[in-house]
Amino acid sequence: MPNSDNEHHGSGGTPWMVTRREVMVSLAGLSIVVLTLILGRVSSSSVVLITPTNETVPFPDVEASFGRKIPTSGMLGLLYAANPSHACVTVQAYSANQTVLPAFLLIERGDCDFVTKVQLAQDAGYSAAIVYNNEMSFDLVTMSGNGYGIEIPAVFVSKEAGDILSQYVGDLNARLYILPALENTAWSVMAVSFISLLAVSAVLSTFFFVRRQRLRRDNSQLLSHDSPALTKGDLKAFPVSVFNRKDNMNLETCAICLEEYVDGEKLRVLPCNHEFHVSCIDQWLTTRRPFCPICKRDSRNKDAKPIPSESTPLLTAPRHADPSNTSSSTSASANDSAGEIC
């Protein structure tokens, strides 16, 4: 009996079953991963910092409900810090003499509303505003308010992200990307729906495939324990009788085809003394198993007795009386009676 570690091998040990199942599992896993990434992109955008050593550090963010949306291609620029850090009053204006890249202003949350902070960043000449939380929390908020007149995009990041970004403020060798969230367009909805269906189908197909292979393996193991069928030459060892209703009052129908016996039909007698139509029992023994259909006794061994099991029938074949034994018993009984009389 193979253990659970070998259940992926078929009855012949063919390796294709392993390969196919691994492909199905990999497809399901890949679909789920892609679905997770797409759903993640739908829920939030991201800020990506490229350090002077070309190290990429991404940070999740949430776009503000006001202001211009982040372009589809994203935004690339340099990072500057607000002075004062809360940007609730006029901040230092940006000078574009040092670089041609857009400037992003890093602002700390607090002391005034978000609209005021972003409006002052825009007035100072910055292309985008990045507001970071002033307390440790992994929950990102959506900056909202009446942003009429604001034409630059703004995003909100965590305090941890703000602390790391502060280390690269004014570094001309550091670059900052602001990437947009995937909009809920018809294409994105269709893509998410298709990948969701693909993931569910892959998982279900994997389960059904594994179950089918397990059932096939169990069936092959059961069949391997059965005895082989008989050949036509083996059938000649079993006697054939001609049915006569007067001599066989107890026989009525064939247990295989369930048809009544007719006088003159040939019946094959198995070692267990059960009789069947010749055509019926020959087909049974040569195409199925070499056991009697009624008592399950192995027909290849004339002296074999069936091993008791749950399938052992309650009724056994009637034993035909031996004439010689009957005569001997009668004679013995007569002699005993005569001795008692004397």
N, C-alpha and C positions, 0 to 999 in steps of 0.2 A: 504494500500500500504506500504510494508516494506521499511525502509530507507536503505541508502547505507551501514550502519554498519551491517545490517543483510543480506546482499546479499549473504553471503556464506552459508546460510541455504537453504536447498531444500524445495520443496513443503510440505514435511512431517516433516521438522525440523530435518532431520537425521544428526548426527554429523560427519559421515564418510567423507562428502564432505570437511569439514573444515580440517580434519586431512590429507586428501590426498593433498589438495592444499598447506598446510603448508609444507608437505614433498617435494613437487615439488619445492617450492620457496627455501627451505633450501638446496636442492640438487644443484640448480642453483647457489646460493650464495657460497656454499662450493667449487664448481667447479671453480668459478671465483677466489676465494681466493687461492686455490691450484695452479691454473694457474699463478697467479701473483707471488707467491712465487718461482715457478720453473723458470719463466722468469727472476726474480730477481737474482736467483742463477746462471743463465746462464750468466748474464751480468757482475757480479763482485763476488769476493771472500769476505772474511771477517776476521777481527782480533777480537778475543774474549778475554777480560781480566777477570780473576777471582781474585777478591780481597781477602785479608786475611780473610774477613768476609763472604766469599763464595758468594759474590755479582757478578753477571755476567753482564758485560758491553760490548756489541758488537759494532764494528766500521766497516763501509764499507771501502773497499780498492780496489785497482786495481793492478794486477800483472804486473811486468815489462816484456817487450818484449824480454829481454835477460836473461841469467842465467838459472838455473835449475827450472823446474816447481815444484810447491808445491805438495807433495805426496797426493795421493787420501785420505789417512787416516788423513791428516793434520799434523801439527807439534806442539809440546808442548815444551816450554822452559821458561827461565828466561829473563828478560829485563834489558839491560844495556844501559847507555847513552854514546854517542861518545864524546871523548875529544881530540881535539876541537869538538864543536857541529856540524859544517858543514862537518867534515870528509873529508876535501880537502887535508890534509897532513896526514902523518902516525899517526894513532890513537893508544891509549894505548892497548896493547895486552890483550887478555882474558886469565885468568888463570882458569883451570878446577879443582882446588884443593878443592873448596868449595862445589860443587854440581856435580852430574852426568848428570844433564839436559843440553840440548843444550842452547847456549846463543844467544840472538837476540840483535842486535845493533840498537838503536834509533838514527836517524840522521836527522838533520835539512836541509831543502832545501836551495840552494843558494851557490854562490861563485865558484862552479865548476859543471861539468856535472855529471849526475847520474852514469854513468859507473865508473867514478873515485871513487865515494863514495862507491859503492858496492865492487869494487875491493880492496880498502883499508880495508873494513870490513872483507872481506874474508882473506886477508893477515894477519889480526890480530887474526884470529882463530874463528871468529863468524860463526854461522850456518845459519843465515838469516839477512837481512837488512830491516829495516822499516824506510822509509823516509817520514817525515811529512812536510806539506806545511808551508812556512814562512809568509803567509798572509791569512787573513780570506776569505775563499771562499769554497763553497760547491761543486765546480767542481773538480773532481779528474782526474789527467792526467796519461797517460800511459808512464812510463819511457822507453825510447828507446835509442839506440846507439849500437856501435860495442862492444858487450860484449864477445868477444872471450876470452876464458880462465876463465870466471866466472862460478863457479860451485855451488853457493849458490842461493837460491831464494830471491827475493826482491819485496816488495810491497810499494805502495804509499797511505798515509792516509791524512786526513785533518789536519789543524792546531789545531782545537778543540780536535781531537783525540790525537794529539801529546802532547798537554798540559796536558790532563788527564793521558796519559801513563807516562809522565815524573814524576808524583807523586809516581809511583811505581817502579822506576828504582832502581835496586839493592835489592829490597825486596824479600827475599828468601821465604816468605809465599805467594807471589803473583805468579800467573801462567798466561802464555799467549799462546793462541792457534791461529795458523794461518791456516785457512781452505781454501781449494781450491775452485775455481769456478767449476760448473758443465760443463764438456766438451760437445761440440756439437757432441756427438757420435750419431750413428744411433738409439740407445735406447732412448736417450734424445729427439731426434727429434720426434720419434714415440710417446713418452709419452706426449710431449707437444701437438702434433697433436690430440691424442686421448682425452686429457682433454679439448682441445679447442672445439672439436666436441661434447663432452659430455655437456659442459657448454652451447653451443648454442642450442643443442637439449633440454636441461632441460628448458631453458628460453622459447623457442618456445612452448614446450609442456604445460608449465604453462599458457601461453597466450591463447592457443587453449582450454585448459581445463576450464579456467575461462569464456571464451566467450561461450562455449557450455553450461555450467551450468547456465549462465545468460539467454541465450535463452530458456533453458528448464524451468527456473523459470518463465520467462515472459509468455511462452505458457501455463503453468499450471495456472497462474493467469487469463489469458484470458478465459480458459476453465471453471474455477471455477465460472465466472460470467454468463455463459450460462445456460439456463434453461435445466433441464433434459429431455431426450427423452421420448416419449410416450410408453405406453405398448400396447400389442395387444388388451387388453380389452378396452382401450381408443379409439381405431380405430372404434369400433362398433357405436360410437356416430355420426360418419360422414356418410351421406347417400351415396348410390351407385346408379349410373344411367347406363343405357345401351346406348351406343353411336349409333346414327342414323344420317347419314350425311345430310339427308333432314331437320332434325330439328335443326342441329347444324352446320350451314354453316360457322360460324366464327371459329370453332375449327378445326385445321388441324393436329398438332403434339403435342406430349407430351413434356413438357418443361424439363423433366428429362432425358428421354432416346432419345429424338429427333426423335422418330419414328412416322409415320403417324397413326392416329386412323383408325381403321377398323370397319365397321358396326358389331354390336353385342358385341364389347369389353366392359368390365365393367370399368367405371370411378368413382373414388371417388371424391366427392365434398367437399371442405373445407369450413369453415364458411365465407371465403372471396370470395366464388363462383368460385374460380379457380379449374379446374378439371384436373386430372392426371390418368394415368394407376393405377389400384389398387395395383399391385405388386410394381410399382415404388414408389408411394407415401407412401405406408406402410413401405417399407424399409427405406425411407428417414426419416420418423417421428420416427421410433423405433431405428434407429442406429445413427442418426445425432441430429438434433434439432427440436423442435416442432413448426417450423415456415414454412410458405408457401415459397417454393423455388422462387416464383416470386415477391411477395409483402412483404415478411418477416413478415407478420402478425402472431401473436401468435394464433395457431389453438386451444388452450385449452380454450380460452375466445371468445365466439361467438360475443360479443359486443365490443371487444378490437379493437382499431385503432392503426396502427403502428406509432411509434414516429419518426418524420422526422429526418433524418440523411443523411450522405454522401452516404449511401448504399440504401436509399429509392428510389425505382424505379419511373420513370416518368409516366409509364403506370399502371393503377389500373385495378382491375377486373371489367368487365361490370356488371352493376346492372340489374337483371331481373325485368321486369315490373310486378307489382302486378295486376292481373285481376280485383280484387274488386276496387282498387284505380282507374284503368282505366275506369271502368264502371261509377264510381261516378263522375269522371271528365267529361265524355261524357254527362252524364245527366245534370250536372250543366251548361255546355256550351249550351245544347239544350234549357234549361229553360231561360237562359239569352237571347238567340236569339228570343224566342217566346215573351218575354216581350218587346223587342224593336219593334217588328212588331205591337203589340197591341198599 
